[in-house]
Amino acid sequence: MSNSQPPNIHDTFFRAAMKHQRVALDFIRHHCPKEIALALDSQTLKLLPNNYIADDLQETTSDLVFSCKIANKPAYINLLIEHQSSPDKMLPFRVHHYLFGLLYNHHKQHPKKKLPAVYTLVFYHGRQTPYPYSLSLLDGFDDPLGIMHKVLYKPLPLIDANQLSDKELKQQRWIGPMLTAMKYIRQKDMTNNVMDILASLLWNTEKHDEKPLLKLLLNYIFRGGNINVKDVAIRAKTQRITHSVRRDVMTTAEQLEAQGMRKGIEKGKLEGKREGKQESMNEVAIKLLNEGAEIAFVQKITGLSPAEIQALK
């Protein structure tokens, strides 16, 4: 690669690619929130020729601004392209500076209209990855009293798996069993919970695309939970569980048991080797001591500690 390449070659390439309608739409479908991608009228997507970056930000940032309709309302989708090779702790502040500048320009042109919705996404191509700093504007304030929390934005939405209702989880065909397993994974004994999960499964594991889900779930439960794998396998034979689920439970249990046995054998072999090596070093040390070698010399040759060597005298 040439060392004399233009400083913004990556920016130039990305901007050129995004000028193609199908590329821009593909980017939005895969990298914007689903609700935006679904509500976007793709026929209205248009790359605007204007650059809305203020003069004081142009050294670090450029932009791509698309006008469009989202849910039948005028809107913008903005891509802010970072030029900097190193990340910036104040990136959220710069983004909001830019965003309100764009909205101010729109307001000047349409003073009697409401402001449009604007979705802003930063495209970063720096050397340091992943991006190491907070992307929250609130984290940029020196604010021990949390004053800005009362002024800016709502708290992040958070799902606490431990607080989810079992009844609601049983109504969630795909994610429900996964979250239920996570909810009870730290129980002292989660065997009963495992049996409930397996009995409530609505998956057809005969299907090729559903079988990996069950394997994923079983491996998580058996490896991460406090359960006796044999006990689950025995109970799976007698309780009301679909044939395909029962078969996979038995197979997974057998595989894990075999792996455990192999690990035990390997551990025994390794410990035997260590013991043999220790005995060999002891014999060398005794021979050196009998020949009148100093303890420091014996330690250097064998790797034994002074206390271990003294015990051999």
N, C-alpha and C positions, 0 to 999 in steps of 0.2 A: 504494500500500500504506500502511496506517495505521501511524504511528509509535508508537501506543499499544497495539500488539498484546501479548498476554500473553507473558512471557519464555520460556515453554516450549511455545509453540504447535507447534513441530515435533515435540517429544517427545509431546505430546498426540495429534497426528495419527497418528504412527507407531504408538503404543500402541493407538489405536482400530482402526487397520487390521489390526494383528496379532491382534486378538481374533477376527477372522474365520478360521475353520479353513482355508478354501481359500487365503486370503492367506498365512497362516503356513506352510502346506505348500509353497506356491509359492516362498516366500522360502528355505525350507530346501533345496528341490531345486536352486535356482539359486545359492545363496550359501554352502552348507555343503559340506564335502568329499564327493565322490561316494560313498565307502564308507559314510558315515553316512547319506546320503540313500537309498541302496539298501537298507541294513540296517534302516532305520526302519520300525516297524509304525505306519503312519499312523493306524490306528484307535485307537491308544493315546495319541496326542498330546493333551496337555491343558495349557492355560494355568493356572498356579497363581495363586491370588489374593494370596498373600503377597508382601511386598517384603522381600528378603533383604539389602538394602544397609545396612551399618552406619551409625550416626548421623554419623560423621565423613566419610563419603563421599557423603552424600545431596545436598550442594550441587552436586556435580559430575557425579553419575552416578545413573541409575535403571536398573531391570532388568526384563526379562521372562523368567520362568522357566517352561519347559515340561517337564513330566514325560512320559516315554514309555518304550517298550521299543526297544532297539537290539540286534539279534542275539539277541532273546528274553530280554534282561537289562534290569532297571530302569536307567534313565539319565536325565540331565537335558541339555537344550539351553538355554543361557543367552544372552540378548542383553543386553549392557551398553550403555546408551544414554548417550552423552556429551552433557551439557548445555553444556559450555564452548564459547564461540565461538572461542576460541584453543586450539591444541593444547598438550599437556603432555608434557614430556620424561619424566616419571615415570609415564606411563600404564601401561606393563607392570607396574610395581610395584603400582599401585593395583588392576589387574585380578587379580593373584595374591593380594593382600590380600583382595579380595572372594571369590575362588574358594575359598580355604581357610576363610574365614568360613562360606561356604555348606556346605562339607563338614563343618565342625565342628558346625554346627546339625543336619545329617543324622545325624552320629554320636551326638549327644546323644539323638536320637529313636530311633535303632536301634543301640544300643551293641554288640550281638552280631553285627551283620551287617557284611560287607565294604562298603567305600565304593563308591558307584556311579560309573560313568564320567560325566564332565561335559565337554561341549564348550562352550567359551565364545567368543563372537564379539562384537567391539565394533562398534557402529553409531555412526559419527561423521558429524555434519552441520555441522561448523564452517565458517567462512568461508575459512580457509586450506586450499587443496587443491592437490595431493594431500597427505596427512598427511606432515609433513616429518621426523618423528623416528623413531628406531629403535623397532621393536616387540619387540626382544629384551630380556628381563629382565637378561641378563648385561651389556648395555651401560649399565645404570644403576649399576654398581658402580665405585668408585674402587679399582681392583684391579690394580696393575702386575704382580703376580706371577701373576695368573690363578688365584687360589685358588678363586674361585667356579666356574670352569670344571670343577673336580674335584668340585664339590658339586652343581651344578645341570645337569641335562639332558644330552642327547647333542648332538654337533655336527650341524649341518644336513646333510641328505642332499644330495649334489652329483653331478651327472652331467657328466663331462669328455668332451666329444665327441671330443677328440683321442685318448683312451684306449680308445674303443669298438672292439670287434673287427669287422673287415670281414665276417667270416663271419656273425656275429650280426646285423649290420645288413642283410645281404642277405635274412635271414629275416623282417624287419620290413617288411611290404608298403608301408605308407603313410609312416611316419616314417623308415624306413631310408634311402631315397634322399636325403631332406632332410639327415639327420645326416651321411651320407657326404660330401655336397657341402660341408657346413660343416667337416668334418674335414680336407678337402684344399684348401680355398679359398685357403690361403696358400702352396701349393706354387709353386716357381719356374715350373713348367709342369705344369698339371693336366690336360692334354689326354687322356692315357691314362686317368686316373681318371674323366673325364667320359664317355668311351666305355664304360667298365665300368658306370657308373651307368645310362646309357641302354640298354645291352644287357640289364641285369638287371631293368628295369622290368616290373612285372606290371600296370600300369595300362591300362585300356581307355579311351583318350583320345577314342574316338568318343562316349563317354557325356558328357552335358552337365556333370555334377557333377565329373568327373575331369579334364576338359580344363584348367580353371583351375589345377589343381595342377601340371601339366606346364609351363604358361606361367610360373607362379611360380618353379619350379625352374630353368627355362632362363634366365630373366631374371637370377636370382641368380648362376648360374654364369657367364653371359656378361659380366655387368656387374662382378661381384666377383672373378672368378678370373683368373689369369695364363694366358690361352689365346689362340690365334689363332682368331677366330670362323670365318673362311673355311676353315681347316684342319679344324675340327670338322665343318663342313657337308660338305666333300669326303669325309671319312672316313665320315660318316653314310650316304652314298650306297652305299658298298661293304660296310660291316660289317653283322653280323646284328642289325638293329634292326627292330622292328615298323613296318609301313607308316605307321601313324598317328603314331608318335613321330618317324619320319624326316621326315614332312611338316611337323610342327610345328617341328622343329629347323631345317629349311630356311627356313620362314616367319619364325621369330624371327631367324635370322641375317640374312636379307634386310632385315628391319625395322631391326635394329640398324645394319647397314651404311648404310642410307639415312639413318638419324638422324645417324650419324657424318659423312656427306657434307654434310647440311644444316648441322650445327654448324660444319663447316669453312668452308662458304660464308659463314655468318653471321659467323664470326670474321674472315674476310677482309674482309667489308664493314665491320665495326666498326673493324678496324685501318686500313682505307682512310680512313674518316671521321676517325679520330684523326690520321692523317698529314696529311689535308687541313686539319684545324683547326690543327695545328701550323704548317703552311706559311702559313696565313692570319694567325696571330698574329705570325709572324716578319716578314711584310710590313708589318703595322701597326707593329711595333716599329722596323723600319728607317726607316719614314716619320717616326715621332716623333723618332728620334735625329737624322735629317737636318734636322729643324726645330729642333733644339737642346734637346729635352726632357731632363730629368734621368732618370737610371737608375731612381730610386725611383718616379717618375711612370710611366715605361714599364712597370715591374713591376706597378704597381697596375692599369694599364689592360689589360695583356695576360695577366697571370698567369704570365709567364715568370720564371725565376730570374735573379738578377744575373749568374751565370756565362753563362747562355744569351744574355742581352742583350749582355754584353761581347763574346761571340764574333761578334755581328752587326755590330760597329763596323768 
